Amino acid sequence: MCYESLETEYIIVNGCVKVASGISAKTVSGDGVVKAQSVHAGDIRVRELECGSVICRRLIAHQAQTMELIASKSAAVSVFLSAQYVKAGKLTVSVSEIDELDAEEVVNLGAKRAACSD
């Protein structure tokens, strides 16, 4: 099922949610996959995130693929992060492909830690 847009306080994703344009929520969480043009949320904690733009306070994900990631506090991606632009207070990643990075602090997880994250 694909939604045109989604605006709510809380979204719990345990499968896959596809949104043609944008998601706006206070919290997006669950063990699922989020695919959208944009996601604007306070806190995002999902298994996989695939979208054009992410603007949030905190992001925690196993995998994230986005053109732009802006996390005012922190972003942590335990398996793989792919992004053209990342701006974050603190960025924690294992493996990443980032074209441009603007972060106050970057923590690179070791290969052993990344392999055990699942």
N, C-alpha and C positions, 0 to 999 in steps of 0.2 A: 504494500500500500504506500502511496506517495501523497504527501500533503503539499498544498501550495505554500502555506506559511503556518507557523505554529508559535503561539504566544500564550504562556502560562507561567505559574510560579515554579512548579516542579515537574520534571519529566524523568521517568524511570524507564530506561531502555534495556530490555533483556533479550531482544532480538535485533532487528535492524529498523531504524527509522530513516525515511528518505523525505527530504523537504526541498521542494523546487527552489524556493527563495530563501527565507531566513527563519531561524529559531531565536526566540527571545524568551529567556527564563531566568529565574533566580538561581535554580540548581538543575543541572543535567547530570544524572547518575545512572549506574547500572553496568552490567557485564555485556553490553551489546555494542552495536556499531551505529554511529551517527554519520549520515551523509546529507550535507546541506550546502547551499551557496554561502550562507553565513551563519555564525552562531554567536550570539551576544548573551552572556550569562555571568552570574557572580562566580559560581563554582561549577566546574565540569570534571566529572570523574567517570570515565567510560573505558571500555577495552580498546575501541578503535574510533578514530575521528578522521573524517575525510571531507574537507570543505574548502571553499575559497578564502574565507576570512574568519578568524576566531578572535573575539575580544572578550576577555574575562578577567577576573581577579586571580583565580587559581585554576590550573589545569593539571590533572593527573590522568595519564593514559598509558596503555601498552604501546600503541602505535598512533601516530598522527601525521597526516599529510595535508598541507595547507599552503596557500600562497602567502598568507600573512597571519602571524600569531602575535597578539599583543596580550600579555598577562601582567597586570599591574603589580601583583605580589610575586607569584611563582608559577613555573611550568615544570613538570616532571614527566618525562616520557621514557619508560623503562626498556623498550625494545628498539624502536626506530622512529626518528623524527625527520620528516622531509618538509622543508619550507624555503620560500624565497626570502622572507623577511621575518625575523623574530625580535621582539622587544619584550624583555621580562626583567623583573627585579632580580630573581634568582632562576637560573635554568639548570635543570638536572637531566642529563641525557646519557644514554649508553652509546648508541650509534646514530649519527645524524648526517644529513646533507642540508646545509644551511648556506644560502648565498650571502645574506647580510645579517649580522647579529649585533644587537644593542642590549647588553645585559650588565647589571651591576656585579653579578657573581655567576660563574659557570662551574658546575660540578660534572665531571665526566666519570661515569660509572665504569669500573673495570669490566673486562670481557667475562670473567667468571661471575660477577654480580649480575650482568645482563643476561647471561644464559640461565641463571636460576630465578629470574624474575617472574616467570610464569608459574 
